Amino acid sequence: MEPDEVQAEIEQRKKRAEDLRIREVLWCLYDSHFMRYEAWIREDPQWVYPGIGEAIKLSDKRVQFLIAQTVHQLIYKEGPATESKDRRGVPEEKIVPATLALRVNDQRVFKFEICRRTRYTDTCPLWDDQLGEVTRFIDGLWVLELTDLLEKIRAHEDSVRNQREGPRKARELEALKKRFGL
């Protein structure tokens, strides 16, 4: 392939990754779910999705899990942080560049950049994670598997939430019925 053709193919793959929202799926799996699993396993195992709970391994900033017989590994790495301070030396903002990579059966298939920003206000810190450039993408069945996994995890957590809210909602309904003479 000619250099122009290579560059065009890379841009096309990056666009496909963006269209499939792979960065969002992987970041959500990692940051919103798997990073909580260690505490949930100890303190509230009902939140752990049963299709993955036994197979998950958490260490440092790595998560390894199985789907069928396929080993998936998410690897999070942070770069050096930069901080800005006001005239009094009080921190105003902290920016941490990071990457999240995916290996499937030890093959590197996906990687993207993240910018984690913390702004310090008078009342509380504000966090913002910006998903950046895709720097590796080798398409495969893993895209559908992980998208499906995220949907199943969300459905499981919704089920747990609804199950736990059921008795409270029933009490609230009874109280409303009493207040309105029903």
C-alpha positions in Angstrom: 0.0 0.0 0.0 1.1 3.5 -0.7 1.5 5.9 2.2 -1.6 7.9 1.2 -3.6 4.6 1.0 -2.4 3.6 4.5 -3.3 7.0 6.0 -6.7 6.8 4.3 -7.3 3.3 5.7 -6.3 4.4 9.2 -8.6 7.4 9.1 -11.4 5.1 8.0 -10.8 2.7 10.9 -10.7 5.5 13.4 -14.0 6.8 12.0 -15.5 3.3 12.3 -14.3 3.1 15.9 -16.0 6.4 16.6 -19.2 5.4 14.9 -19.3 2.1 16.9 -18.7 4.2 20.1 -16.0 1.7 21.2 -14.2 4.3 23.3 -17.4 5.0 25.2 -18.2 1.3 25.7 -14.7 0.5 27.0 -14.5 3.6 29.3 -17.9 2.8 30.7 -17.0 -0.8 31.4 -13.7 0.2 33.0 -14.5 3.3 34.9 -18.2 3.0 35.8 -18.4 -0.8 36.4 -15.2 -2.8 36.7 -13.4 -0.3 39.0 -16.3 -0.8 41.5 -16.3 -4.6 41.4 -13.5 -5.1 43.9 -15.5 -3.2 46.6 -18.8 -4.7 45.5 -17.4 -8.3 45.7 -16.5 -7.6 49.3 -19.4 -5.4 50.4 -22.4 -6.0 48.1 -21.9 -8.9 45.7 -25.4 -8.6 44.3 -24.3 -5.6 42.2 -21.7 -7.8 40.4 -23.0 -9.1 37.1 -23.0 -12.9 37.5 -21.9 -13.5 33.9 -18.5 -12.0 34.7 -18.1 -11.8 38.5 -16.1 -15.0 39.0 -13.7 -14.4 36.1 -12.8 -10.8 36.8 -9.3 -10.0 38.0 -8.4 -6.5 39.3 -4.9 -5.4 39.9 -3.5 -2.0 39.9 -5.0 -0.4 36.8 -5.7 -3.7 35.0 -8.9 -5.7 34.6 -9.0 -9.1 33.2 -12.2 -11.1 32.5 -13.5 -13.9 30.4 -16.3 -14.0 27.8 -16.8 -17.6 26.9 -13.2 -18.7 26.6 -11.9 -15.4 25.4 -9.6 -13.5 27.7 -10.1 -9.7 27.7 -7.8 -7.3 29.4 -8.3 -3.6 29.9 -5.1 -1.7 30.8 -5.3 1.9 32.1 -2.2 4.0 32.2 -1.8 7.6 33.4 0.9 10.1 32.3 2.4 12.9 34.3 -0.2 15.3 35.7 0.0 19.1 35.2 -1.5 21.5 37.7 -2.3 25.1 37.5 -2.6 27.3 40.6 -4.0 30.7 41.3 -1.9 33.6 42.6 -2.2 32.4 46.2 -0.9 28.9 45.2 -4.3 27.2 45.5 -4.8 24.5 42.9 -7.3 25.5 40.2 -7.0 22.7 37.8 -5.3 19.3 37.4 -5.0 17.6 34.0 -3.9 13.9 33.7 -3.3 12.4 30.3 -4.1 8.7 30.2 -4.7 5.8 27.8 -7.0 2.8 28.0 -6.0 -0.3 25.9 -7.7 -3.6 25.2 -6.1 -6.9 24.7 -8.1 -9.9 23.5 -6.3 -13.2 24.0 -3.1 -11.2 24.4 -3.5 -9.5 21.0 -3.5 -5.7 21.2 -6.7 -4.7 19.5 -7.7 -1.2 20.7 -6.2 1.8 22.4 -7.3 5.4 22.9 -6.3 8.5 24.8 -8.2 10.2 27.7 -7.8 13.6 29.3 -8.9 13.5 32.9 -9.5 17.0 34.2 -10.3 18.2 37.7 -11.3 21.8 38.3 -11.3 22.9 41.9 -14.1 25.3 42.8 -15.0 27.0 46.1 -17.7 24.3 46.8 -16.3 21.1 45.3 -14.1 19.6 42.6 -15.6 19.1 39.2 -14.4 16.1 37.1 -14.4 15.7 33.3 -13.1 12.9 31.3 -12.6 13.6 27.6 -12.2 10.6 25.4 -9.5 11.4 22.8 -7.9 10.0 19.8 -8.0 6.3 18.8 -4.4 5.1 18.4 -5.1 1.4 17.7 -8.0 -0.5 16.3 -8.1 -4.0 15.0 -11.8 -4.9 14.3 -13.2 -8.2 15.5 -16.0 -10.1 17.2 -14.8 -8.5 20.5 -16.6 -5.2 19.5 -20.0 -6.9 19.6 -19.1 -9.0 22.6 -18.2 -6.0 24.7 -21.1 -3.9 23.6 -23.4 -6.8 24.5 -21.6 -7.2 27.8 -22.2 -3.5 28.7 -25.9 -3.9 27.9 -26.2 -7.0 30.1 -24.3 -5.3 33.0 -26.6 -2.3 32.8 -29.7 -4.5 32.7 -28.4 -6.4 35.7 -27.7 -3.3 37.7 -31.2 -1.9 36.8 -32.7 -5.1 38.0 -30.9 -5.0 41.3 -31.9 -1.3 41.7 -35.6 -2.0 40.9 -35.6 -5.0 43.2 -34.3 -2.9 46.1 -36.6 0.0 45.4 -39.7 -2.3 45.2 -40.4 -2.3 48.9 -39.8 1.4 49.3 -42.1 2.2 46.4 -44.8 -0.1 47.9 -44.6 1.8 51.3 -44.8 5.1 49.5 -47.8 4.0 47.6 -49.5 2.8 50.8 -48.8 6.2 52.4 -50.2 8.0 49.4 -53.3 5.9 49.5 -53.8 6.6 53.2 -53.3 10.4 52.7 -55.9 10.5 49.9 -58.3 8.1 51.5 -58.0 5.3 48.9 
